Amino acid sequence: MKRLIVLLGIVGFLGITASAQTETLIRNATVLTVTQGTLQNTDVLLRNGKIAAVGRNLKASANARVIDATGKFVMPGIVDCHSHSMLDTINEGTLAVTSMVRTRDVLNTTDVDLYRELAGGVTTLNLLHGSANPIGGLNTVVKIKYGRPASEFLFPGAMPGIKFALGENVKRSSTPNLPGVPRRYPNTRMGVEETIRDAFTRARDYKRTWDEYREAVKKDKNLMPPRRDLQLEPLVEVLEGKRYVHAHCYIASEILMLINIADEFGFKIKTFQHVLEGYKVAKEIAAHGAGASIFADSWGYKIEAYDAIPYNAAILTRAGVVVSMNSDSDERARRLNIEAAKAMHWGDLTEEQALKLVTLNPAIQLGIQERVGSIEVGKDADVAIWNGHPFSVYSRVDTTFIDGDVYFDREKDLARRPELAKERATLEQAEPNKPPARGQSPQTPRRRPSGHEDDAEVEKP
Amino acid sequence: MPKVRARLLVASLLLLLIVNPLNAQRSAIDTYAITNARIVTVSGPVIERGTVVIRNGLIAAAGANVNAPPDARVIDGAGLTVYPGLIDSYTNLALPEPAPGPSPGGGGGGGFFLLQQLQQQQRPPSGPNSTQPAGLQPEVMIEDVIRPGGTEIESWRSVGVTTALTSPRSGIWMGQSALINLSGDTPQQMIVRSPVAMHIGFTPLRTGAYPGSLMGVFSTLRQMMLDAQRYRDAMQIYERNPRGTRRPDTDRSLAALIPVLEGRMPVVMIANSEREINRALDLASEFKLKLIIAGGQEAEKVADRLAKQDVPVLLSLNLPRRTTAAMPEADPEPMRVLRERVEAQQTAGKLAKAGVKFGFQSGSMANASDLMSNANKTIENGLQPLDALRAFTIWPAEILGVKDQLGTIEVGKIANLTVTRGDLFDRNSRIAHVFIDGRPIDIRPPATGGPVVFGQGRNTLAGSWTVVINTAQGDRTISLTLQQEGERLTGSISGPLGAGEISNGSASNTGEVRFTVSVNVEGQTKEATFTGNLANNQIRGNVAIVGSAPGTFTATRPN
């Protein structure tokens, strides 16, 4: 028993992978800076959580960890602009407008998908509410500090955001009509438009009520303040430009519809998510100043996803839209490098343009481009060392750093496996883990359906 | 005629006295002395050989040099040990139907999904004229629904529990709990303190209404607390100057939250995993609530924060264990699960070391006899026996605000005593006597350990059942005949949905019942899957008919 306790203690400690070292020198790598081209035989110095220097023959202090990266590639940590990892629940689908709910409340820092994403060189996630309603919940931008408390995951200074959604998911096209069960409004794209307009009309009134109160209370201190409404407060922030809108959408007409509403109420859509028909209205999206966060070549999974082409990224980019490639899937999130690479094949984006799709561009879409998205002195030390060019399917991540700390290390992972096997053997012999003589049948693993294309009604087990 | 009536009355009274000698004692004797016993006072050193005197429901004296008063009924305590009565700090005891099952307070071996299913069936109690739907009514008072008696209370007393916190079974704002003595003829006699705390569970409403997700639960809790703050302010303005002020609408739900927001009433939040506990701590900090964690399976991982914020834990002794049989083709269990089960037994010891105060609770375990055997497991895994005793006595008394009445053997405290032959934590010890409010309680031998075995005696599912199925199309009643062979169920249905044999029938040893049958709905043959739980001779659960809205069912049988 004592041995077991000791073993558990060790593994519990190893769960936190952050190294105590504050300085790391990566030597002689090919550095994909994203903003300043590809630098050969270059060193990158990470110090106190920041990129301290990029250049040749850099000197580090005596206690720095030095990694020989000869033949290897250093890339900024990948930013995934559409993720539902580490959320205990994704949709609050009971109402058409759920701007009061917050993904921040349901973070699960132990979600193993996070570790798999680190192993794919991903360091930042935009955790979005699902697409069950025209106006969904509030997002959370996190750094994948796997093993640390939830409060340390939060990306400092990231712009707050909110999820909107249009089309089939919100009008519940795939929900069968059940006798006696009333359908939730809206059931058409017209209704979706009305729902959003109604919400912003209420938000505008709410803002006016508070503005009037703040004026009046200066004269009459005993005035009762208006009721705080957690549903409308975030929409007021949208109206004031303090909160980004990330809008799930598919077809050209609904994209134009949302641009019209935004213009009418005087706010901006920060990103259109999925936006499979974005190429049809690329000029209008660019004129609005919105970004697009898309899939490389995933389509046809429902009616509104039929009219898609693999040149979406290239066409939108050339129209001047800031484009990112997102995962919207714990599985795809592990290989966003390949998603970006596809844009070089379909539509001839340059290597730098393609790299930006998963680094600097999503960072811009989340308002964190001053901190991450490229390898520049002064930016956060969120980088990954790849054993080959990240656009090759044969390349793997060796090490992933966030704020200069190691959160994934392939060598250590492999070295730890025999120890884990031993721990499993010990645990399985422990009294509470022994199967009863007469018990229920073991449950088949409940998993999210893999390859599901968006996040309408999917809940994690 | 009157004479005859009077005689009958006397006769029946006599009969009562003969049948129930306990009642007779109650009126006659209120002074007891347990002599020559080992006395574990908890408040001070152990008295190796002494006397405890009970008078008028209270502890009148306790010590080595105390003599039994002449009017006392003397119990020879040679070879016995007297402890303060044990407190179970989170239960659903003394509540009416639905019958005992896993409640959200549990550290749950039963599995989360089973638990959700049960909660779905167990509609929370609803207050009249509430502004909120059931499940969001903080004004619900458990003292309004407490009922004395019942076999469950008897089995809890038989393992030495004299006092229990009893709380509503489900809901988000679950309502307000009461601390009860497990004896008394009326609810009023049982209640020691009420209300004790406000209870919050984080399970979403499953009615299709908001909130239907964990995110929505948090937002709803926040919005209602904000509304309650405003309600309090509005009421204060109105009460200062009722003439000339338009009166605010009254709202019992919001009014019930005011003591909570002012920190006068603690809030018990059900939280077991590390992240659930952290979320509870965050919410409590946001609104400056006086928090108590219930469940606490992984509380040791948050021990520093709990100690720093002075948040106690009502720690579940319903320790998780594997409930599934060995099956070579099944996926291996995740390491996380394997670790959790092992670590849950160490939680109590680690909390004690970290200085986090906790009271033990049964976590709605099925068998009262698991309470002590699981407490022993925590002792084997690092908890000092004295701390284990404290977690059953003075610590919960402090956490629940009754340290002047309960939790130790001291003069003036309520005479709740648990008397054992052998040390309480010795596996071979026996409960010899239990005193509640100064009266000896009949003890029934505890049920033998292990889960309820189905297929035997009154627990067999075999027989004829009347099943009421409630779907969107309304209620329909069918007949069901079941045969049970171990965990295998066979049988047939007949009635308005057609006749057919059931398939894939099973009954688990936790009481879960499951079978599939072809039914005839509007001229079409469809598969209907029934999942339910047996409790109090009823099976309640859900029915899923392919292509139709899900429904519920209740199966009953004669007697």
Interface residues (C-beta under 8 A of the other chain):
Chain A: M1 L4 I5 L8 D88 T89 N91 E92 G93 T94 L95 T98 M100 V101 R102 T103 D105 V106 L107 N108 T109 T110 H129 G137 P149 A150 P176 L178 P179 G180 V181 N222 M224 P225 R227 R228 D229 L230 L420 E423 R424 L427 E428 A430 E431 P432 N433 K434 P435 P436 A437 R438 G439 Q440 S441 P442 Q443 T444 P445
Chain B: G208 A209 Y210 P211 G212 S213 L214 M215 G216 F218 S219 R222 Q223 L226 D227 R230 D233 A234 I237 E274 R275 N278 R279 L319 P320 R321 R322 T323 T324 A325 A326 M327 A330 D331 P332 E333 M335 R336 L338 R339 R341 V342 E343 A344 Q345 Q346 N381 T471 A472 Q473 G486 E487 S508 N509 T510 E512 G547 S548 A549
